[in-house]
């Protein structure tokens, strides 16, 4: 497994457990993090979907 695949897999696992943390690690402080926190607080699944989108988009 390459380092990029390992990193992506680790980020997906973090996103499943704590979506805003994964977004923060990928993007840092910014609008994506704020959106992720709001979506996660409103309901977990939209926050998870947003985090996975941020991590997996190219």
N, CA, C and O atoms as a GROMACS GRO file, in nm:
protein
  232
    1UNK      N    1   0.084  -0.118   0.000
    1UNK     CA    2   0.000   0.000   0.000
    1UNK      C    3   0.088   0.124   0.000
    1UNK      O    4   0.185   0.132   0.076
    2UNK      N    5   0.056   0.219  -0.083
    2UNK     CA    6   0.138   0.340  -0.089
    2UNK      C    7   0.104   0.432   0.028
    2UNK      O    8   0.002   0.415   0.095
    3UNK      N    9   0.190   0.530   0.050
    3UNK     CA   10   0.168   0.625   0.159
    3UNK      C   11   0.042   0.706   0.138
    3UNK      O   12  -0.028   0.737   0.234
    4UNK      N   13   0.011   0.740   0.012
    4UNK     CA   14  -0.109   0.818  -0.017
    4UNK      C   15  -0.235   0.738   0.017
    4UNK      O   16  -0.330   0.793   0.073
    5UNK      N   17  -0.237   0.609  -0.017
    5UNK     CA   18  -0.352   0.525   0.015
    5UNK      C   19  -0.366   0.507   0.166
    5UNK      O   20  -0.478   0.508   0.218
    6UNK      N   21  -0.255   0.490   0.235
    6UNK     CA   22  -0.258   0.475   0.380
    6UNK      C   23  -0.309   0.601   0.446
    6UNK      O   24  -0.390   0.595   0.538
    7UNK      N   25  -0.262   0.717   0.399
    7UNK     CA   26  -0.305   0.845   0.453
    7UNK      C   27  -0.455   0.865   0.430
    7UNK      O   28  -0.526   0.909   0.520
    8UNK      N   29  -0.502   0.833   0.311
    8UNK     CA   30  -0.644   0.848   0.280
    8UNK      C   31  -0.729   0.755   0.367
    8UNK      O   32  -0.833   0.796   0.418
    9UNK      N   33  -0.685   0.631   0.383
    9UNK     CA   34  -0.757   0.537   0.467
    9UNK      C   35  -0.765   0.587   0.612
    9UNK      O   36  -0.870   0.579   0.675
   10UNK      N   37  -0.655   0.637   0.664
   10UNK     CA   38  -0.654   0.691   0.800
   10UNK      C   39  -0.747   0.811   0.812
   10UNK      O   40  -0.818   0.823   0.912
   11UNK      N   41  -0.749   0.898   0.713
   11UNK     CA   42  -0.837   1.015   0.715
   11UNK      C   43  -0.984   0.972   0.710
   11UNK      O   44  -1.067   1.034   0.777
   12UNK      N   45  -1.016   0.869   0.634
   12UNK     CA   46  -1.154   0.820   0.628
   12UNK      C   47  -1.196   0.764   0.764
   12UNK      O   48  -1.308   0.787   0.809
   13UNK      N   49  -1.108   0.691   0.829
   13UNK     CA   50  -1.138   0.638   0.962
   13UNK      C   51  -1.162   0.750   1.062
   13UNK      O   52  -1.256   0.745   1.141
   14UNK      N   53  -1.078   0.853   1.057
   14UNK     CA   54  -1.095   0.969   1.145
   14UNK      C   55  -1.227   1.039   1.113
   14UNK      O   56  -1.298   1.083   1.204
   15UNK      N   57  -1.260   1.050   0.985
   15UNK     CA   58  -1.386   1.115   0.945
   15UNK      C   59  -1.506   1.040   0.998
   15UNK      O   60  -1.605   1.102   1.036
   16UNK      N   61  -1.500   0.908   1.000
   16UNK     CA   62  -1.612   0.829   1.052
   16UNK      C   63  -1.627   0.852   1.203
   16UNK      O   64  -1.739   0.858   1.253
   17UNK      N   65  -1.516   0.863   1.273
   17UNK     CA   66  -1.522   0.880   1.418
   17UNK      C   67  -1.553   1.024   1.458
   17UNK      O   68  -1.642   1.048   1.540
   18UNK      N   69  -1.480   1.121   1.401
   18UNK     CA   70  -1.496   1.263   1.436
   18UNK      C   71  -1.482   1.346   1.308
   18UNK      O   72  -1.372   1.389   1.273
   19UNK      N   73  -1.593   1.369   1.239
   19UNK     CA   74  -1.587   1.438   1.110
   19UNK      C   75  -1.516   1.575   1.112
   19UNK      O   76  -1.434   1.601   1.024
   20UNK      N   77  -1.543   1.664   1.209
   20UNK     CA   78  -1.475   1.794   1.204
   20UNK      C   79  -1.321   1.783   1.220
   20UNK      O   80  -1.247   1.864   1.163
   21UNK      N   81  -1.276   1.685   1.295
   21UNK     CA   82  -1.131   1.667   1.310
   21UNK      C   83  -1.067   1.631   1.178
   21UNK      O   84  -0.959   1.681   1.145
   22UNK      N   85  -1.130   1.545   1.102
   22UNK     CA   86  -1.076   1.507   0.971
   22UNK      C   87  -1.071   1.627   0.877
   22UNK      O   88  -0.973   1.645   0.804
   23UNK      N   89  -1.176   1.709   0.879
   23UNK     CA   90  -1.177   1.829   0.794
   23UNK      C   91  -1.068   1.925   0.838
   23UNK      O   92  -0.999   1.984   0.754
   24UNK      N   93  -1.050   1.941   0.968
   24UNK     CA   94  -0.945   2.030   1.018
   24UNK      C   95  -0.806   1.981   0.976
   24UNK      O   96  -0.722   2.061   0.936
   25UNK      N   97  -0.783   1.851   0.986
   25UNK     CA   98  -0.652   1.796   0.947
   25UNK      C   99  -0.627   1.812   0.797
   25UNK      O  100  -0.512   1.828   0.755
   26UNK      N  101  -0.732   1.806   0.718
   26UNK     CA  102  -0.716   1.816   0.572
   26UNK      C  103  -0.708   1.961   0.526
   26UNK      O  104  -0.623   1.994   0.443
   27UNK      N  105  -0.794   2.048   0.578
   27UNK     CA  106  -0.807   2.185   0.528
   27UNK      C  107  -0.757   2.292   0.623
   27UNK      O  108  -0.730   2.404   0.580
   28UNK      N  109  -0.744   2.262   0.752
   28UNK     CA  110  -0.707   2.363   0.849
   28UNK      C  111  -0.828   2.446   0.889
   28UNK      O  112  -0.941   2.409   0.861
   29UNK      N  113  -0.801   2.558   0.956
   29UNK     CA  114  -0.910   2.647   0.996
   29UNK      C  115  -0.966   2.716   0.875
   29UNK      O  116  -0.892   2.763   0.789
   30UNK      N  117  -1.097   2.722   0.867
   30UNK     CA  118  -1.160   2.788   0.754
   30UNK      C  119  -1.306   2.755   0.746
   30UNK      O  120  -1.365   2.697   0.837
   31UNK      N  121  -1.365   2.794   0.633
   31UNK     CA  122  -1.508   2.776   0.614
   31UNK      C  123  -1.548   2.629   0.610
   31UNK      O  124  -1.656   2.594   0.659
   32UNK      N  125  -1.465   2.543   0.554
   32UNK     CA  126  -1.497   2.400   0.548
   32UNK      C  127  -1.511   2.343   0.689
   32UNK      O  128  -1.599   2.260   0.714
   33UNK      N  129  -1.426   2.386   0.781
   33UNK     CA  130  -1.434   2.338   0.919
   33UNK      C  131  -1.561   2.386   0.986
   33UNK      O  132  -1.627   2.309   1.056
   34UNK      N  133  -1.596   2.511   0.966
   34UNK     CA  134  -1.718   2.566   1.026
   34UNK      C  135  -1.841   2.492   0.975
   34UNK      O  136  -1.931   2.458   1.052
   35UNK      N  137  -1.845   2.467   0.844
   35UNK     CA  138  -1.958   2.394   0.786
   35UNK      C  139  -1.964   2.253   0.844
   35UNK      O  140  -2.072   2.204   0.876
   36UNK      N  141  -1.850   2.189   0.858
   36UNK     CA  142  -1.846   2.054   0.912
   36UNK      C  143  -1.896   2.050   1.057
   36UNK      O  144  -1.970   1.960   1.094
   37UNK      N  145  -1.856   2.146   1.137
   37UNK     CA  146  -1.900   2.150   1.276
   37UNK      C  147  -2.051   2.170   1.284
   37UNK      O  148  -2.119   2.102   1.361
   38UNK      N  149  -2.103   2.264   1.205
   38UNK     CA  150  -2.248   2.291   1.207
   38UNK      C  151  -2.325   2.167   1.162
   38UNK      O  152  -2.423   2.129   1.227
   39UNK      N  153  -2.283   2.105   1.053
   39UNK     CA  154  -2.354   1.987   1.004
   39UNK      C  155  -2.347   1.872   1.104
   39UNK      O  156  -2.445   1.798   1.121
   40UNK      N  157  -2.234   1.855   1.169
   40UNK     CA  158  -2.219   1.747   1.266
   40UNK      C  159  -2.304   1.773   1.390
   40UNK      O  160  -2.361   1.680   1.447
   41UNK      N  161  -2.313   1.899   1.433
   41UNK     CA  162  -2.396   1.931   1.549
   41UNK      C  163  -2.545   1.916   1.518
   41UNK      O  164  -2.622   1.873   1.605
   42UNK      N  165  -2.586   1.951   1.396
   42UNK     CA  166  -2.725   1.937   1.360
   42UNK      C  167  -2.765   1.790   1.351
   42UNK      O  168  -2.868   1.748   1.405
   43UNK      N  169  -2.682   1.714   1.283
   43UNK     CA  170  -2.706   1.570   1.271
   43UNK      C  171  -2.577   1.509   1.221
   43UNK      O  172  -2.510   1.566   1.136
   44UNK      N  173  -2.542   1.393   1.272
   44UNK     CA  174  -2.411   1.332   1.245
   44UNK      C  175  -2.389   1.298   1.098
   44UNK      O  176  -2.280   1.323   1.045
   45UNK      N  177  -2.489   1.242   1.031
   45UNK     CA  178  -2.470   1.191   0.895
   45UNK      C  179  -2.433   1.302   0.794
   45UNK      O  180  -2.341   1.281   0.715
   46UNK      N  181  -2.500   1.418   0.794
   46UNK     CA  182  -2.455   1.523   0.701
   46UNK      C  183  -2.311   1.568   0.728
   46UNK      O  184  -2.237   1.597   0.633
   47UNK      N  185  -2.271   1.573   0.853
   47UNK     CA  186  -2.133   1.607   0.886
   47UNK      C  187  -2.035   1.503   0.834
   47UNK      O  188  -1.927   1.536   0.786
   48UNK      N  189  -2.075   1.377   0.844
   48UNK     CA  190  -1.992   1.268   0.794
   48UNK      C  191  -1.980   1.275   0.642
   48UNK      O  192  -1.870   1.260   0.588
   49UNK      N  193  -2.091   1.297   0.574
   49UNK     CA  194  -2.088   1.306   0.428
   49UNK      C  195  -2.002   1.424   0.384
   49UNK      O  196  -1.924   1.411   0.289
   50UNK      N  197  -2.014   1.537   0.450
   50UNK     CA  198  -1.932   1.653   0.415
   50UNK      C  199  -1.784   1.624   0.437
   50UNK      O  200  -1.701   1.657   0.352
   51UNK      N  201  -1.751   1.561   0.549
   51UNK     CA  202  -1.611   1.529   0.578
   51UNK      C  203  -1.554   1.434   0.473
   51UNK      O  204  -1.442   1.452   0.426
   52UNK      N  205  -1.631   1.332   0.437
   52UNK     CA  206  -1.583   1.239   0.335
   52UNK      C  207  -1.567   1.309   0.200
   52UNK      O  208  -1.472   1.281   0.126
   53UNK      N  209  -1.658   1.400   0.167
   53UNK     CA  210  -1.646   1.476   0.044
   53UNK      C  211  -1.518   1.559   0.044
   53UNK      O  212  -1.445   1.560  -0.056
   54UNK      N  213  -1.490   1.628   0.152
   54UNK     CA  214  -1.369   1.711   0.160
   54UNK      C  215  -1.243   1.626   0.148
   54UNK      O  216  -1.148   1.666   0.082
   55UNK      N  217  -1.243   1.510   0.210
   55UNK     CA  218  -1.124   1.425   0.210
   55UNK      C  219  -1.102   1.358   0.074
   55UNK      O  220  -0.989   1.349   0.027
   56UNK      N  221  -1.209   1.312   0.012
   56UNK     CA  222  -1.194   1.229  -0.108
   56UNK      C  223  -1.196   1.306  -0.240
   56UNK      O  224  -1.164   1.250  -0.344
   57UNK      N  225  -1.234   1.435  -0.238
   57UNK     CA  226  -1.235   1.510  -0.364
   57UNK      C  227  -1.090   1.534  -0.408
   57UNK      O  228  -1.000   1.545  -0.326
   58UNK      N  229  -1.071   1.543  -0.538
   58UNK     CA  230  -0.935   1.562  -0.590
   58UNK      C  231  -0.913   1.702  -0.638
   58UNK      O  232  -0.804   1.735  -0.685
   0.00000   0.00000   0.00000
